[in-house]
Amino acid sequence: MTSPERAKMPPIDRLRGDWLTLDSTEAVMAALEAARPGGSRFVGGCVRNEIRGVPIDDVDIATQIIPQGVIAALESAGVRALPTGIDHGTITAVADGRPYEITTLRRDVETDGRRAVVAFTEDWAEDAARRDFRLNAIYAAADGTIEEIIPGSVEDAVAGRVIFIGDADERLREDYLRILRFFRFNAWYGAGVDEAGLVACARQKDGLAKIAAERIWKELKRLLAAPDPSSAALAMDESGVLSAILPSAQAAPLSGLVAAEQGAGLSPEPMRRLMAMLPRRLREVEAASAALRLSNAERDRLAAWADPALGHVAGLSGAALSEVLYRHGAEAVRDRAMIDAAMGADPAGLRPVLAAAAEWTRPVLPVGGNDALAAGFTGPDIGAALEAVEADWIASDFTLTREQLLRRLKRPD
């Protein structure tokens, strides 16, 4: 939705999404309402996204009822209750297979930049004040009526303004992961980065050293999954936040990759976008893998893309492309082709590579070790002989038959 379209919108005072009237939603809210009338409200992403007219991923509910009371209320209504985060006041209700995260109102007692010690409260204003951004602190009653506790929060959601609640530095010192959340929410919802928030993130960036690498990667991955995160990532880079978590990364190439993805009709892919921001050198790739504690599969994918033996692939065709696909795999070739395009390679040379990678099935060499043994090879000569016939087979674009390869396996007299 563009800014002029938002400006023409009437004031929003009630949510009207279909999810509000689902049997499961009504069952959960009715159970809570029976335990404490008027004591539970929708909050967070479901309210924000409904206001913005974008899909709802999940439904969060804030309540004045203590966790044990939430469990009792749900079970009395025949709704399954899971104590998924009971130490912090969160119970997950499951109705008709749908999860609803219900959290008792909280206020922070103590924070250290990584986690908070909380106490339960019945004060909606206290609960709102401890949240990160104004657009995430909007509540709605069971019938969808919006409860704006923090002035300007609804307008922030409509306009795409990601603004910290209260003092930005204080919010960040409570949980330094909010630095990355600031950029992630700007990537997904922001219509322009708030300067005061950006400056606060730059001031507090060293606090990210306190955050577990897995949490940093999870947040960065969500940022990179946005349709076009390039502006938010560039602000992240210019503020010094990107180098605080990935010293060798640069955000500038990301816009080229987004354009290449859109031109090729590909969906956003966080791992490939991470590649675009990293130097294509194994040393930096290994450092990034360690810094983010990537999974083995993610680490291997980065290493395959950065393999020095894998050169530029955009524009390859025929036997040359088949050889690259055979030796490096379709995923690495696709990744390399997209990064080539992001760096300015001709898009016309990208399409056939992507098409070939999509259809690629790795052929199996028709001869093996037993054939080499039968031909009289022993020890290290077996491997060398097989490599030689494999090279001939690849050069033929995999057309040489088993019989032709066996003839080439014969030892010279």
SVG drawing of the C-alpha trace seen along z (x, -y; Angstrom):
<svg xmlns="http://www.w3.org/2000/svg" viewBox="-18 -11 71 70">
<polyline fill="none" stroke="black" stroke-width="0.4" points="0.0,0.0 1.5,-3.4 1.7,-6.4 -1.1,-8.3 -3.4,-5.3 -2.7,-5.2 -3.5,-8.9 -6.9,-8.4 -7.8,-5.5 -10.5,-6.3 -9.5,-6.1 -9.0,-2.4 -10.9,-1.6 -11.7,2.1 -10.2,5.2 -12.3,7.2 -10.2,10.1 -11.7,13.6 -9.4,15.0 -11.3,13.2 -14.4,15.2 -12.8,18.6 -14.4,21.2 -11.0,21.8 -10.3,18.1 -13.7,17.6 -13.3,20.8 -10.0,19.6 -11.2,16.1 -14.5,17.3 -12.6,19.6 -10.5,16.6 -13.5,14.3 -15.3,16.7 -12.4,16.7 -12.0,12.9 -14.4,10.8 -12.6,8.1 -9.2,9.4 -7.7,10.6 -6.8,8.9 -5.1,9.7 -1.7,8.1 1.4,7.8 1.7,9.1 -1.9,10.2 -3.1,6.7 -0.3,4.9 -0.7,7.0 -4.4,6.7 -4.2,2.9 -1.7,3.0 -3.8,5.4 -1.1,8.1 -1.4,11.8 -1.6,12.9 1.1,15.5 0.1,16.2 -2.2,15.0 -0.9,13.7 -3.1,12.8 -2.2,10.8 -4.2,11.5 -4.5,10.3 -5.0,13.9 -1.9,15.6 -0.5,18.7 -2.0,21.3 -5.4,19.6 -5.0,19.6 -4.4,23.4 -7.4,23.9 -9.6,21.8 -8.6,23.5 -8.9,27.0 -12.4,26.2 -13.5,25.2 -12.0,28.3 -9.1,26.5 -5.7,28.0 -3.1,26.0 0.6,26.3 3.0,24.7 5.5,23.6 6.9,20.7 5.3,20.8 8.3,19.3 7.8,16.1 4.0,16.3 3.3,17.9 0.8,20.7 0.0,22.0 -3.6,22.9 -4.3,25.4 -7.9,25.3 -8.8,27.1 -5.1,27.6 -4.3,23.9 -1.9,22.5 -2.7,19.3 0.1,17.9 -1.3,16.5 1.0,14.4 0.2,12.9 0.8,9.1 4.3,8.4 6.6,5.7 10.4,5.9 12.0,6.3 15.6,6.7 17.3,6.8 20.9,7.5 20.7,7.0 20.0,10.7 17.1,11.7 14.7,10.2 13.4,11.1 9.7,10.3 6.8,9.9 3.2,10.3 0.9,7.3 -2.7,6.4 -1.7,3.0 -2.0,2.8 0.1,-0.3 3.0,1.5 2.8,4.4 2.8,2.0 5.7,0.0 8.0,3.0 7.5,3.9 9.9,2.8 8.2,0.7 5.0,-1.2 3.5,0.6 3.9,3.9 2.1,2.6 -1.4,2.3 -4.2,4.3 -7.6,5.4 -10.6,6.8 -12.2,10.1 -14.7,8.3 -11.8,6.6 -12.1,3.2 -8.7,1.5 -7.2,0.4 -4.5,-2.2 -2.5,-2.5 0.5,-4.2 -0.4,-7.3 0.6,-7.1 0.9,-3.3 -1.9,-2.7 -0.7,-5.5 2.8,-4.0 1.4,-0.6 -0.6,-2.3 2.4,-4.4 5.1,-1.8 7.0,-3.7 9.2,-1.5 9.7,-3.7 10.9,-2.5 8.7,-2.9 10.0,-5.5 13.8,-5.9 15.4,-3.9 18.7,-3.4 16.9,-2.1 14.8,0.3 18.0,1.6 19.9,2.0 17.0,4.2 17.6,6.6 20.3,5.9 18.6,8.3 16.2,5.4 18.9,3.8 18.4,6.5 14.7,6.5 14.7,2.8 16.2,3.5 14.1,6.6 10.9,4.7 12.1,2.0 12.8,4.6 9.3,6.0 7.1,3.0 9.2,-0.2 8.5,-3.1 11.7,-4.8 14.2,-4.2 13.6,-6.3 16.7,-8.4 16.6,-8.5 16.2,-4.7 19.0,-4.2 21.4,-6.4 20.5,-4.5 21.3,-1.2 24.7,-2.5 25.4,-3.6 24.4,-0.3 25.8,2.1 28.6,3.4 25.9,5.0 25.3,7.5 28.4,9.3 26.2,10.5 23.7,12.2 24.0,15.9 25.1,16.4 22.1,18.6 19.7,15.9 21.6,13.4 21.4,15.7 17.7,16.4 17.0,12.7 19.2,11.9 17.6,14.8 14.2,13.3 15.4,9.9 16.9,11.4 13.6,13.2 11.8,9.9 10.7,9.2 13.3,6.5 15.6,6.0 18.2,4.0 17.4,0.6 17.2,1.9 20.4,3.8 22.2,0.7 21.1,-1.3 22.4,1.6 25.7,1.5 26.1,-2.3 25.3,-2.3 28.1,0.2 25.7,2.9 26.3,5.2 30.1,5.2 29.5,5.8 28.0,9.2 29.8,9.9 33.0,7.9 33.6,8.7 30.0,8.3 28.7,5.5 25.0,4.7 25.5,2.9 25.4,6.0 22.0,7.1 20.0,4.8 21.4,6.3 20.5,9.8 17.0,8.7 16.6,7.4 18.0,10.6 15.6,12.7 12.7,10.6 13.8,10.8 14.2,14.6 10.9,15.0 12.6,16.5 11.3,16.2 13.5,14.5 16.2,16.9 18.1,15.8 21.1,18.0 21.7,16.7 21.3,13.2 23.9,13.8 26.2,14.9 25.7,11.7 26.9,9.8 30.1,11.8 33.4,11.9 33.6,15.0 36.6,16.4 36.7,19.5 38.4,17.8 35.6,15.2 32.9,17.8 34.3,20.0 34.5,17.0 30.9,16.1 29.7,19.7 31.4,19.7 30.2,16.2 26.6,17.2 26.9,20.8 25.3,22.0 24.0,25.5 26.2,28.1 24.0,27.9 24.1,24.1 27.9,24.1 28.4,26.6 26.2,24.6 28.3,21.5 31.5,23.4 30.2,24.9 29.4,21.5 32.8,20.1 34.7,23.1 37.6,21.6 37.1,24.3 33.6,23.0 34.1,20.0 31.5,17.7 28.7,19.7 26.3,17.2 26.4,17.7 27.7,21.3 25.9,23.8 26.2,27.3 28.9,29.7 30.7,26.9 27.6,26.2 26.9,30.0 30.4,30.4 30.0,27.6 26.7,29.1 28.2,32.5 31.2,31.4 29.6,28.8 25.9,29.7 22.8,27.8 22.4,25.7 25.9,24.3 25.6,23.5 22.3,21.8 23.7,19.8 26.7,18.8 24.6,17.8 22.4,15.6 25.4,13.9 27.0,13.4 23.8,11.7 23.8,9.6 27.3,8.4 26.2,7.4 26.3,10.5 24.1,10.5 20.6,11.6 20.2,13.4 23.0,15.7 21.3,16.5 18.0,18.0 19.5,21.1 21.7,21.8 18.8,21.7 16.7,23.8 19.4,26.4 20.0,26.5 16.3,27.0 16.2,30.0 19.5,31.4 19.8,35.0 23.4,36.1 24.3,39.1 26.2,42.0 29.6,43.1 28.8,46.4 32.1,48.0 33.7,48.4 36.5,49.9 35.7,53.5 35.9,52.8 39.3,51.2 40.5,54.2 39.3,56.5 41.2,54.5 44.4,55.1 44.8,51.9 45.9,52.0 46.5,49.6 46.6,45.9 46.4,46.7 42.7,47.6 41.7,44.1 43.8,42.5 42.4,44.8 38.8,44.0 39.5,40.3 40.8,40.5 37.8,42.3 35.5,40.0 37.1,37.0 36.5,38.5 32.9,39.3 32.2,35.7 33.9,34.3 31.4,36.4 28.6,34.7 28.0,38.1 27.3,39.8 30.0,42.5 28.5,45.9 29.7,48.4 31.3,50.5 33.2,47.5 34.5,46.6 35.5,50.2 37.6,50.2 39.3,47.1 40.0,48.8 42.4,51.4 46.0,51.1 48.5,50.2 50.7,53.2"/>
</svg>
